[in-house]
């Protein structure tokens, strides 16, 4: 019985660490996107708004993202990643943030 309680506590601790790692990774990637977009990290609201739109389109309307002028995507590798994006639970936000970061890098290279 004691073994099961300890095992459950370890599992809960491990899940908390995993969720904290995902939150920190998302925060770090969005801060990097701020720098790439030329915004200061104190003006992260612009990047968050753009990420919110990007995230919802990638999840719900991936074909719409290629038609919009807000996200001019011409990089073939990035287009393929967006088309192959699938919802998979807790790691979806991290994978979408990584896609957004890749998008920010592509846009930065064009400028």
N, C-alpha and C positions, 0 to 999 in steps of 0.2 A: 504494500500500500504506500509506504513512504517512497519507494522507488518510483511509483507512478506519479506522485506529487512532484518529486524532483524533476522527473522527465517532462512533465507539463510546464513547470516553471522555466526550464531550459528552452523548451520549444517557444514559449511566449516571449522570452528574452530574445531569442534568435529572430523571431518575426518582427519584433520591435526594432532590432538593429537593421534588418533588411529594409523596413519601411523608412527608417531614418536615412539610410544610405541612398535610397531612391530620391527622397526629398532633397538631400544635399546635392545629389547629382543633377537634378532638375534645376535647382537654384544656380548651381555653378554654370551649367550650360546656358541658361537664360541671361546670366550676367555677361558671359562671353558674347552672346548675341547683341547685348547692349553696346559693348565696345565695338563690335564689327559694324553695327548700324550707325556708329558715330554718336550715340547717346551716352550720357553719363549714367552710371548705375543708379543714381538718385532719380533718374527719369525713366525708371524701368516700366512705368505704366504704359508707355508707347509700345515697348516690346511685348508686354503682357497682352495688350489688346490685339496686336498682330498675331501673337502666338495663339490666342484664343480662337481667332478666326481660322487660322491655319489648322489647328487641332480639330475643330468641328468639321471643317471641310474634308480633312484627311479621313476622319472616322465615318462621316455620314454621306458626303458627296465628293468622292475623290476625282470624279470627272469634271466637276465644277471648278476645281482649283486651277486647271489648265486654261480655262476660258477667261478667268478674271484678270484684270489689269493690276490688281493689288499684288499678285504673286507672279511676276514674269519668269517662268521657269523654262529654260531651254536646254539645261544640262541633261543629257540622256540617262546618265547613271541615276541622278536624282529622280527623274521621271519614272524610271523603272522601280525604284525603291518605294515611291508613293503608290504606284499602281499595285505593288505586291504587299502593301501594308495590311495587316490583319489585326483585329481586336483580340487581345489575349489576356485580359484581366489586369492585374496590378501593374505589370510592366509596360502596359500600353502607353502610359503617360511618359515614361522614360524613353521609349522607342520613338514616340512622336516628337519629344523634345530634341532627340538626336537628329531626327529628320529636319526639324526647324533649324537647328544649328548648322547642318549641312547646307540648307537653303541660304542661311545668312553668309556662310563662307563663299558660296557660289556668287551671290550678289556682290560681296565685297571684292571678289576677283575681277568682276566686270567693271567696277568703278575705278 
